[in-house]
């Protein structure tokens, strides 16, 4: 009888772990599907390839995270974490080149960001220290935030809504991610006492994916909106099915 009870308990725990893995895996769809749509729309609108790269890099983060949470293997973890650095470098380049003439290339900034990516990759592969990765990633995010705040405060103040929404959503995800990391054991024990549906909703790591995926996507919209305004295009944010924001860009009017 005891063995049967213990076996049942183990099966229950296993099911709940499976729910967590599935939630953390499927939640990455927000990193994958919307950016693919954005990349297609960017290509159709004939916009600069760096924004195509930004969308595809965000998709790469989602695919890497999907593979990691589905397998929990170290190699897949690298496919999750290193693209976070690379995508942020692309975001930095796009945001700091918003006010340049079309088809110009900032080779100095490109060299700096590529060097940063390579050095972080090499050091992280050698150290295997998560804190190092978090600091390097946080540094890039801080640079992006400072530039975004400058744009919405002093250049295009009517973009504050989009800019602040992007930042707030991302920070909410970052907060939940830290709560999940710090109180992981207590939260897991609490979820074991909850019904499966309630436990699934309280998977903060999955919410980290959803909120940071949305925040990153909105950041690309902000960067692209800023760039197209500078180039005298006519960008408009529209909502697919009244829910999901997309940017449609019309060419400048002929004077």
N, C-alpha and C positions, 0 to 999 in steps of 0.2 A: 504493500500500500504506500509506503513512504517513497519508494522508487517511482511509483506512478505519479505521486504528487510533485516530486522534484522534477520529473520529466515534463509534466504539464507546465510547471513554472518556467522551466528553461525554454519550452516551446513558446510560451507567452512572451518572454523577454526577447526571444529571437524574432518573433513577429513584429514587436515594437521596434527593434533595431532595423528590421527590414523596412518598416514604414519610414523611419528616419532617413535611411539611405535613399529610398525612393523619392522622398520629399526633397532632399538635398540635391538629388540628380535632376529630377524633372523641373525644379525651380530654375535651372539654368537655361530653360527655353527662352526666358526673357532676354538673355544675352545673345541668343542665336537668331530667332525669327525676326524680331523688329529691325535689328541692324542689317540683316540680309535685304529686307524691304527697302531700308534707307539707302543701301548701296546701289540697289537697282534704280531707285528714283534719282540718286545722284548721277548715275551714269546716263540716264535718259535726259536729264536736264543739262548735260554737258559741263558739269562743274569740275573743279580741279581734282586731280587724282588723289591728292592727299586726304580729301574727305572720304573718298572711296576707301582708302587705306584705313582711315579711322574707324569706319563702320566694320570693315572686315577684321580689324584687330580686335574689336569688341566681340565679334563672333568667335574669333579664335580663343578668347578667354573663356567664353561659354562652353565651347567644345572641349577645351582642356579640363575645365572644372567638371563637366559631365563625365568624362573618362575617369577622372580621379575618384569622384564620389561613387561611381559605379564599380570600380575595381579596388579602391583604397591602396593602390600600389604607389611606391615612391616615384617611379618614372612618370606616372600619370600626374602625380602631385606637381612635378616640375612643369608639365604641360599646362597646369592650372596657374602656378605662381609666376613663372617667368614671363608669359604673355601679359600679365598685369603690368609689369615694368615696361615692356615694349609698347603696349597700347597707350600708356600714359605719356611716353616720349612722343608718340605721334600726336596726342592731344596737345601737348606743350607746343610742338612745332606749329600746328594749325592755329592755335590761339595767339601765339606771338607773331605770326605772319599775316594776321587778319588785315592789317593796314598797309600792305605792300602792293605794288603794281602787279597785274596779272602775269602769270607765267614766270615770275622771278623765283630764284632759289637762293636761300640763305645757307651757303655751304658751311660757314663757320658754326651755325647752330646745329646743322645736320651732323657735322663731325663731333660736336660736343655731346649730342644726344646718343649717337651711335657708340661713342666711347663709353659713355655712362652705362649703356645697356650691356656692353661687352664686359666691362669691369665688374658690374654687379653680378652678372651671370657667372663669371669665373670665380669670384670670391664666394658666392653663395653655394656653388657646386663643391667648393673646397670646405667651407665652414659647416654647411648644412644647418645653419642657425636661423630659425624663423624670425627672431627679433631683428636680425640684420635686414632680412627681406622687408619686414614691416616698416623699418626706418627708411629704407631706400624708396619704398612705395609711398610712404607718407610724405617724404620730401617732394616728390613729383606732384602729389595731390595738393600740397600747400602752394606750390608754384602756380598750379592751375587755378586754385581758389583766389589767390591774390590778383592774378591777371583778370579773372572773371569779374571780381568786385570792382576793379578799376574801370572795366568796360561799362558795367551797368550803372556805375555812379557818375562817371564823368564823360563818357563818350555817347552811349545810347541809353539814357536813363529809362526810356520806355520799355527796355528789355529786362527791367528789374524783376518782374513777375516770373519770367522764364528762368532767369539766373538764380533767384532766391529759391524757387521751387526745386531746381536741380540740386542746389547745395543742401537744402533741408532734407530732401528725400535721401540723398547719399549719406548725410550725417545720421539720420535715423537708422539706416542700415548698419552703419559703423557702430552705433551705440548698441544695437541688438546683438551684433557679432561679439562685442566685448562682454556683454552680459552673459552670452552663451559660453564664452571661453572661461570667464571667471567662476561662474556658478554651474558649470557643466554637470558635476556630480549631483548636486542638489536638484537641478532641473530634471535630470534623467530619473532620479528616484521619484520625483513628483509626477512625472509623466506615466510611470508604471502604475500609479493609482488612478489615473484618469481614463475615461473612455478613449478608444483609439482615435476618434474624430477630433476630440479636444486636444489630445496629445499631438496630433499632426499639426494642428493650428499653432501650437506653441513651439514648433521647431524654429527657433530664432535664427539658426544658421541658414535655413531655407529663406527666411525673410531677409536676411543679409544679401542673399543672391538677388531676390526680387527687387529690393529697394536700391541696391547699388547698381543693378542692371538698368533700372529705370533712370536713376540719377545720372549715370554715365551716358545713356542715350539722350537725355535732355541736354546734357552738356554739349554733345556733338551738335544738336539742334541750335543751341545758343551760339556756338562757334561758327557754324555755317550761316546762321542768320546774320551775324555780325559781318562776316566776310562778304556775303552777297549784298548787304546794304552798302558797304564801302565800294563795291564794284558797280553800284547804281542798278542792281537788279531789283526785282519786286518780289521778295519772299513773303509767303503767307503760311501761318500755321493752321492746319486743318485737322479734324479729328475723324479717324476711320471708325465707323459705327458709333460716332459720338463719344468715343472713349479714348482711342489711342492717337497721340499727336504725331503728325507728319509734316514735313516742310515741303511746300511746293514753291518752286522758283520760276518766275517768268523773266525773260530777257529784258534788258532796258528798252524803253520806248525810243524809237527813232526821232531825233529832234529835227 
